[in-house]
């Protein structure tokens, strides 16, 4: 018993020690890399390589940590699924099964040819290495699209469609490797045709469970009012769907994605999304740390020309192929090149397929390590490629099919960015006094919905200075930012205010914290989106307890005065706690 207790204590100590090192290294490197605009992913990779077994050897066993951290990819696909209801997926079927299939096939065959010619490997080994390199990094691409708000744009939807087909293609790729295998057959592994049947059955089963089990369960949790249970239900849904797919030798990420799609129409979708998001962020960071830890630095040092050359070949071949396919799909040149650069790296599932090829005796362990380093190096190049793309504006969202950009807008007095429920009210009040208004939104579905009511909305990102300039912002008297964006920051607002000094800039903000940051940018007026409606409900509450109308008016006036005084003190001090004495305290 004492020996077991000592072993348990040692394991706990080791876990705490490694946890501190991993998080500490990640914190330092991500801050540094973010500071220089190189992206968090590259910071995680470098941190893992430094403290891992091939670096300072402060932390070991990167493979087991990667296995745990892959749950982050599963959570990521679940959250993406929450954004896509079945009707929208059906609308994307051409990009998923057309563009996605063409990308995997053509990129895989091209990279197979490059490896076969350049290395002298057998055709089976070159195929087992080339096909996995056609896959891109879901864990790198999707967070960037989500954080920039481009996941729902035509550009983001096309990128997501390709990534989704890549995930679906893992099953046939495993089947191809198994068919080429030189190893004795594993009697426990199902044949390829059975995997296809399992995939279809699992998808149908998850759909039924989502409709007849999860939705009623969420309604019950909602009635109970326990916020923690939403966390439990969300994580249980993700892990259970992934576990089912893993038991069937299928993609765990695909199972989580299907579970997310089934909850996309649920009224509790936003609750689940906000509860699961922190786990996704932490585990994805751990995943990239683990990738850095398993990076075989000795293989790179022993074959630096091969690794660098092959990584460059992967990026160049995939960029060229995806760009060509995008042009065939009638994507404009700049968005096509942005899409190609975005998906030019190798993907995390390459590590899994290389291990399958090694176990199938198609490649040696050294080759698996070498091409694992190629994938990692190509992933490390992505932040730099994205910097180039942003500087040249190649990564800007395209206009989408049948969506007009603001270049076609007539001269205007006011520009309203965002035509949701907030922007619609602002636009209608301006129209009531015959003010000419140009409406801009980056959500195709919102534009199509507005069109049903004979309202012309132009497609584009209304925070971009070049787009605002094309929309006539230099002649406009008003620029109203009515977008629902909690991440809208002072720098973006300040850039717009500085670029168009003659326009009155009006900004919708989420809460007091964002309002303080925006007000500090100057040259604009910020409005909290629920401020007036909450005062209105406060008046109704006072009327319900039969407070006299004169006293209600006095309370409202006093509240507005106190709130404005407190806000001015907070802006001056830059501290949310300033002016707390100017509040009506609730009775304890």
Secondary structure, DSSP 8 states (H G I E B T S, - for coil): -HHHHHHHHHHHHHHHHHHHHHHHHHHHHHHHHHHTT--HHHHHHHHHHHHSTTTT-SS--HHHHHHHHTHHHHHHHHHHHHT--HHHHHHTHHIIIIIHHHHHHHHHHHHHHHHHHHH---HHHHHHHHHHHT---HHHHHHHHHHTT-TTSHHHHHHHHHHHHHHHHHHHHHHHHHHH--S---TTS--HHHHHHHHHHHHHHHHHHIIIIIHHHHHHHHHHT-HHHHHHHHHHHHHHHHHHHHHTTS-HHHHHHHHHHHTTT-TTHHHHHHHHHHHHHHHHHHHHHHHHHH--HHHHHHTHHHHHHHHHHHHHHHHHHHHHHHHHTT--HHHHHHHHHHT-S--THHHHHHHHHHHTTSS-HHHHHHHHHHHHHHHHHHHHHHHHHHHTTTTS----TT--BGGG----SEEEE--SHHHHHHHHHHHTTT--EEEEES-HHHHHHHHTTT--EEES-TT-HHHHHHTTTTT-SEEEE----TT--HHHHHHHHHHTTTSEEEEEESSHHHHHHHHTT-SEEEEETTHHHHHHHHHHHHHHTT--HHHHHHHHHHHHHHHHHHHHHHHHHT-TTTTTTSS-----
